[in-house]
Amino acid sequence: MAQDSAVELEVGDRTVRITHPDRVYFPARGETKLDLAHYYLSVGEGIVRALRDRPCMLHRYPSGVTGEKVHQKRIPQGAPPWLETVRVHFPRYHRHADELCVTELAAVIWAVQMSTVEFHPWNSRRADTERPDEWRIDLDPGPDCGFDRVRRVAQVAREVLGELGATGWPKTSGGRGLHISVRIEPRWGFTEVRRAALAFAREVERRAPRDVTTTWWRKDRDPALVFVDFNQNTRDHTLAAAYSVRGVPEATVSTPITWDEIDDVEPGDCTIATVPGRFARLSDLQAGIDEAVYSLDTLLEWAGRDGLE
């Protein structure tokens, strides 16, 4: 295939043109830009569910993941007229951005054509971007922390969620950690959601003090512990979406898993080479997330009890 050739992909009712389809994006196994597009087609239902109606930051790698990384919020001029966006405001900088708002799979494949590898959605939707409908629990291991410790902390988090009556949906981060998503009522602003997330993190830390830290400043943390990163719920902070590929040579994927898999999963085994087969067998493990909605009232009571800001 010539370097300047192009491939047209039929995606629903759209045709999306992929230029430079044979450009190698992931050198560990040699997957190309076209391989990346085919991966997202294979998990289409899952990636669209994870992104639907959310402002989305794109992590672009125009020459592959070993080259320059571009964080892109604004959709460029010349985007197809069918592509949907949502305007978000940044009062501190007196600016706004029209960000990608995925409503169909063709928008994901268009983003791949624009050299996007990673999709990082907000935890709110365009109906009200200032009121999140997702609480995110990020189990972020320190540089000296092994994955067995992450597994233990995940089980403690599961225990606390169960006591709260909240349904958590775990996934690998695509790196060394785990993420847990909880669908919530869109009743609170980012400040209150973050406050509730901090109350949860402190409870997990109380139950597993030898494994967990909630110390905010990295320089003050024990590098062998798991940081329960409550700040991922701050406005304009984003995490890689479920089914998002990560910008690493091995093309790892942030992959939904069951709670029963926590003790056995090896995050490095979840890649664009393996996840399509897994998705074909299991479908989207987060298919029920929108029906499992939790109220933050109890966590906010905990925050008040603990004097958290």
HELIX and SHEET records of a PDB file:
HELIX    1   1 LYS A   33  SER A   42  1                                  10    
HELIX    2   2 GLY A   44  LEU A   51  1                                   8    
HELIX    3   3 PRO A   91  TYR A   93  5                                   3    
HELIX    4   4 LEU A  105  GLN A  113  1                                   9    
HELIX    5   5 PHE A  147  LEU A  164  1                                  18    
HELIX    6   6 PHE A  190  ARG A  207  1                                  18    
HELIX    7   7 ARG A  218  ASP A  220  5                                   3    
HELIX    8   8 PHE A  230  ASN A  233  5                                   4    
HELIX    9   9 TRP A  259  GLU A  261  5                                   3    
HELIX   10  10 PRO A  267  ASP A  269  5                                   3    
HELIX   11  11 VAL A  275  LEU A  282  1                                   8    
HELIX   12  12 ILE A  289  GLU A  291  5                                   3    
HELIX   13  13 ASP A  297  ARG A  305  1                                   9    
SHEET    1   A 2 ALA A   6  VAL A  11  0                                        
SHEET    2   A 2 ARG A  14  THR A  19 -1                                        
SHEET    1   B 2 VAL A  24  PHE A  26  0                                        
SHEET    2   B 2 GLU A  31  THR A  32 -1                                        
SHEET    1   C 4 VAL A  70  GLN A  72  0                                        
SHEET    2   C 4 PRO A  55  ARG A  60 -1                                        
SHEET    3   C 4 ARG A  95  CYS A 101 -1                                        
SHEET    4   C 4 THR A  85  PHE A  90 -1                                        
SHEET    1   D 3 VAL A  70  GLN A  72  0                                        
SHEET    2   D 3 PRO A  55  ARG A  60 -1                                        
SHEET    3   D 3 THR A 116  PRO A 121 -1                                        
SHEET    1   E 5 TRP A 169  THR A 172  0                                        
SHEET    2   E 5 LEU A 178  ILE A 184 -1                                        
SHEET    3   E 5 GLU A 134  PRO A 141 -1                                        
SHEET    4   E 5 VAL A 226  VAL A 228 -1                                        
SHEET    5   E 5 VAL A 212  THR A 213  1                                        
SHEET    1   F 3 TRP A 169  THR A 172  0                                        
SHEET    2   F 3 LEU A 178  ILE A 184 -1                                        
SHEET    3   F 3 VAL A 293  TYR A 294  1                                        
END                                                                             
